[in-house]
Amino acid sequence: MKISGKTHEGKVALVTGAAQGIGQAIAVALAERGAYVIATDLLVPLETLEKIGPSASGYQLDVTKEDDWQALALRTADLGGADIVVNNAGYFPNRPIDQLDLATWRKTITTNLDAHFLSVKTFLPGMRKKKWGRFIGISSNMVGLSIPGMSHYIATKMGIIGFMRGLANDVAGDGITANAVLPGLINTQATATQTDEMKRATWEQQAIKRLGEPKDITGAVLFLTSDDASFITGEALVVDGGQYRIG
Ligand SMILES: NC(=O)c1ccc[n+]([C@@H]2O[C@H](COP(=O)([O-])OP(=O)(O)OC[C@H]3O[C@@H](n4cnc5c(N)ncnc54)[C@H](O)[C@@H]3O)[C@@H](O)[C@H]2O)c1
């Protein structure tokens, strides 16, 4: 039996970093389930808009800039705000600690963490009025792996989990949930620089022995943003083919 249907009909879903990779797959999947999608990226994500068609609109949004968030809120006000916010945009250069400078540290923090705070300040009031809302933070299973050169990134991805946990406490009374999704290695432009051997070395550690694709992440996001997950909040859901398992 194939269960699908328009689980997200009537919802407005905002996705950051939606021009490619995981963000694009999430935007397309949310639209397929009936959501109206606000697709955003550093440049208007035209390819994603083309894939989705009329049930999406695209905007430029640098997630690190408070002014951009406020401008986006104004430009999308006629949609009634965002019911679902998926903070997916990320910055992840490899820098061993001896080469990590303050500018790279700060850019990683603002892109991967400030963005979540700014999205909440922008869209939480509207969710509270509707007594329904979903925040998803795209973290990473790297928080539990021994990968060198990623201390700044791992700090932010743990931070996302912490922020979702804390946020969950503050918003639960209004039917709003906040959860983190932790992908494993996924085949996107961001990981294209890795050799096939490097990728294979990762996926051979997984129970499911293949490289993850952007679409593999969408199911967790669809579930956590649906009414089926209304009693799940402050959680961190690992989606990595069974590479990282603890507890
Ligand atoms: N690919 C993986 O293996 C993997 C694994 C775990 C977690 N993740 C996380 O998933 C998310 C997406 O990863 P991806 O592989 O699809 O990356 P990607 O580089 O393919 O796409 C990221 C998108 O974010 C956008 N972006 C970057 N900085 C931005 C900013 N300041 N404002 C707005 N948009 C910005 C980029 O323009 C790009 O379109 C990231 O948060 C990443 O940390 C990825």
The ligand as an SDF file (V2000), in Angstrom:
LIG
                    3D

 44 48  0  0  0  0  0  0  0  0999 V2000
   25.9370   17.0490    1.8550 N   0  0  0  0  0  0  0  0  0  0  0  0
   26.1940   16.4050    2.9880 C   0  0  0  0  0  0  0  0  0  0  0  0
   26.9020   15.3820    3.0090 O   0  0  0  0  0  0  0  0  0  0  0  0
   25.6330   16.9140    4.2890 C   0  0  0  0  0  0  0  0  0  0  0  0
   25.7450   16.0830    5.4220 C   0  0  0  0  0  0  0  0  0  0  0  0
   25.2210   16.5210    6.6390 C   0  0  0  0  0  0  0  0  0  0  0  0
   24.6200   17.7710    6.7090 C   0  0  0  0  0  0  0  0  0  0  0  0
   24.5370   18.5490    5.6130 N   0  0  0  0  0  0  0  0  0  0  0  0
   23.8970   19.8450    5.7640 C   0  0  0  0  0  0  0  0  0  0  0  0
   22.8430   19.9590    4.8320 O   0  0  0  0  0  0  0  0  0  0  0  0
   22.7010   21.3150    4.4240 C   0  0  0  0  0  0  0  0  0  0  0  0
   22.7110   21.3930    2.9170 C   0  0  0  0  0  0  0  0  0  0  0  0
   23.8890   20.7840    2.4370 O   0  0  0  0  0  0  0  0  0  0  0  0
   24.1530   20.5440    0.8850 P   0  0  0  0  0  0  0  0  0  0  0  0
   25.1220   19.4290    0.7950 O   0  0  0  0  0  0  0  0  0  0  0  0
   22.8680   20.4640    0.1370 O   0  0  0  0  0  0  0  0  0  0  0  0
   24.9260   21.8880    0.5290 O   0  0  0  0  0  0  0  0  0  0  0  0
   25.1250   22.6860   -0.8290 P   0  0  0  0  0  0  0  0  0  0  0  0
   26.3820   23.4410   -0.6770 O   0  0  0  0  0  0  0  0  0  0  0  0
   24.9310   21.8060   -2.0080 O   0  0  0  0  0  0  0  0  0  0  0  0
   23.9040   23.7090   -0.7810 O   0  0  0  0  0  0  0  0  0  0  0  0
   23.8480   24.6700    0.2350 C   0  0  0  0  0  0  0  0  0  0  0  0
   23.0270   25.8400   -0.2510 C   0  0  0  0  0  0  0  0  0  0  0  0
   23.0480   26.8120    0.8170 O   0  0  0  0  0  0  0  0  0  0  0  0
   23.2410   28.0800    0.2250 C   0  0  0  0  0  0  0  0  0  0  0  0
   23.8280   29.0150    1.1630 N   0  0  0  0  0  0  0  0  0  0  0  0
   25.0890   29.0180    1.6680 C   0  0  0  0  0  0  0  0  0  0  0  0
   25.2680   30.0830    2.4660 N   0  0  0  0  0  0  0  0  0  0  0  0
   24.1000   30.7740    2.4650 C   0  0  0  0  0  0  0  0  0  0  0  0
   23.6480   31.9580    3.0770 C   0  0  0  0  0  0  0  0  0  0  0  0
   24.4650   32.6940    3.8630 N   0  0  0  0  0  0  0  0  0  0  0  0
   22.3840   32.3610    2.8760 N   0  0  0  0  0  0  0  0  0  0  0  0
   21.5600   31.6310    2.0800 C   0  0  0  0  0  0  0  0  0  0  0  0
   21.9110   30.5100    1.4620 N   0  0  0  0  0  0  0  0  0  0  0  0
   23.1810   30.0790    1.6450 C   0  0  0  0  0  0  0  0  0  0  0  0
   24.1400   27.8280   -0.9850 C   0  0  0  0  0  0  0  0  0  0  0  0
   24.0330   28.8890   -1.9310 O   0  0  0  0  0  0  0  0  0  0  0  0
   23.6130   26.5030   -1.4990 C   0  0  0  0  0  0  0  0  0  0  0  0
   22.5940   26.6610   -2.4730 O   0  0  0  0  0  0  0  0  0  0  0  0
   23.8250   22.0820    5.1180 C   0  0  0  0  0  0  0  0  0  0  0  0
   23.3350   22.7020    6.2810 O   0  0  0  0  0  0  0  0  0  0  0  0
   24.8130   21.0030    5.4770 C   0  0  0  0  0  0  0  0  0  0  0  0
   25.5780   21.3500    6.6010 O   0  0  0  0  0  0  0  0  0  0  0  0
   25.0320   18.1490    4.3990 C   0  0  0  0  0  0  0  0  0  0  0  0
  1  2  1  0
  2  3  2  0
  2  4  1  0
  4  5  1  0
  4 44  2  0
  5  6  2  0
  6  7  1  0
  7  8  2  0
  8  9  1  0
  8 44  1  0
  9 10  1  0
  9 42  1  0
 10 11  1  0
 11 12  1  0
 11 40  1  0
 12 13  1  0
 13 14  1  0
 14 15  2  0
 14 16  1  0
 14 17  1  0
 17 18  1  0
 18 19  2  0
 18 20  1  0
 18 21  1  0
 21 22  1  0
 22 23  1  0
 23 24  1  0
 23 38  1  0
 24 25  1  0
 25 26  1  0
 25 36  1  0
 26 27  1  0
 26 35  1  0
 27 28  2  0
 28 29  1  0
 29 30  1  0
 29 35  2  0
 30 31  1  0
 30 32  2  0
 32 33  1  0
 33 34  2  0
 34 35  1  0
 36 37  1  0
 36 38  1  0
 38 39  1  0
 40 41  1  0
 40 42  1  0
 42 43  1  0
M  CHG  2   8   1  16  -1
M  END
$$$$
